[in-house]
């Protein structure tokens, strides 16, 4: 069985579809994160620590780097917790961490994700992750016309 490629970056198609949703108001991003056993800094050796670290440790470096930019843009971390295997879902699939990030708007989300100083530390995320998912969510509108 061939495994699916990891999802680590936004594709052009997914970015376009996200913008075409024309979300107004707050957006909460559901992040599912699977960490590498050992972080891979081959793409950004300038960010590599002196000794090897786990993917989880590299992600925490990314998190600490990112938090001030997120907060300055009006965003917040609503939840960060440990994951594991599904209770309902594919057997054998696991997510090591779950994170909910709230932003005031799509525009605020895009602005902080485009900040050059923020992007200077994104290599920690790349080094940390084996795979990820990012699902933009909005407030409940079921039954409203």
N, C-alpha and C positions, 0 to 999 in steps of 0.2 A: 504494500500500500504506500503510495507517494503522499507525503505530508504536504499540507498547504504552506506556501511561503509565509514568513512572518509579516505582520502588519506593524510597521514602525513609523511611517510617515503618511501624511495626507496625500492622496492621489489628486491629480488635477480634476478628474471627474467627480470625486467625492467632495472636493472643495467647491466646485461649481454647484453641485446639488445642494450643499449646505447653504450657500448664499441664496440660491433660488427658493429656499424655504421661506425667505423673507421673515425671519423670526423677529418679532418686536418684543421688547421687554427682556426680563432676565432669562438667562440660559444656564442650565446646570449640566456640566459635562460628567458623564459616567465613564470612568477610566478603569479598565481591567488590565492588570499588569502581570506579566510573567518574567521573572528575573533569570538572568544567566547565573550559572553556578559561580563563575568567575567573570568579572567585568572585562570587556574587550575594548581597550582604548586604542586599537590600531588605527582608527580613523582620526583620532584626536590625541596623539601622544603627548602634546603639550599640557593636557589636563590630567594625565595619568598620575596617580599617587606613586610614591617611592616604592611601595611594596604592593603586590597584587591584593585586590579587594573583591568581595562578593558583588554580584549584581545588585543585591539589596543595599549594600553600603554605597555603591556608586549612585544608585537612585536617591539615597538620602542626601548625597552631595548635590545632586541636581535639585532636589526639593528645597534644600537650604539656600541654594543660589537663586532659585526661582521665586520663593515666597515674597521677598520685598517688591519685586516687579508686579506680581499678582496683586498684592495689597495696594500698591500705589495706583493701580488701574481701577481700584474699587472692587476687586474680586476677593474671594475668600475660599478657604478650604472648609467645606462643610463636614467632610468625613474622610478619614484615612484609616483603613483597617486591614488586617490580615485576611487572606482568602483561603482557598483550599480546593478540594474537589467539589463538584456539583452535587446538590441534593436532588435537583431535577436538571438534567442535562447530560451531555455525552460522557459516558464512562471513560475514565482515564484522563480526561481533560481537567486541568487545574489552572487557577489564577492565584498568584501569590499575594496580590494586594488589590484592594478596591479603593478608589478615591472619587469623591464628588467635589467638583470645583464649581462655584457659583460666580457668574459674571453678570454685571448690570445689563449688558447688551452684547450682541454679536460684534458690534463695532469695537467695544472695549476689549473683547477677547482677541480680536484680530490685531488691535493696536499693541497690546503687550506681547503678543507672539511675534511681532515684527520688530521689536526693540533690539537694536544691535547689541547692547550690553547684556540683555537676556540671552540672545542667541550665542554669545561668547561662551556660555556654560552648557549649552544644550548637548554637547558631546558626552556629558555625564549620563544623560538619559539614554543616548544611543549605546554607550558602553554597558549600561545596566540591563537593557531589555532584550529578552529572547523573543518576545511577542507582546502585542498590546491590542486593545480595542478602545475606541473613543466614541461615545454615543452622546450627541447633543440632545438634551431633553428640555421640554418647556412645561409650564404649569398645566395641570389637568384641565382639559376642555371637553371631556366626554359629555354628551347630552346638551351642550350649549350650541345654539345656532347663531 
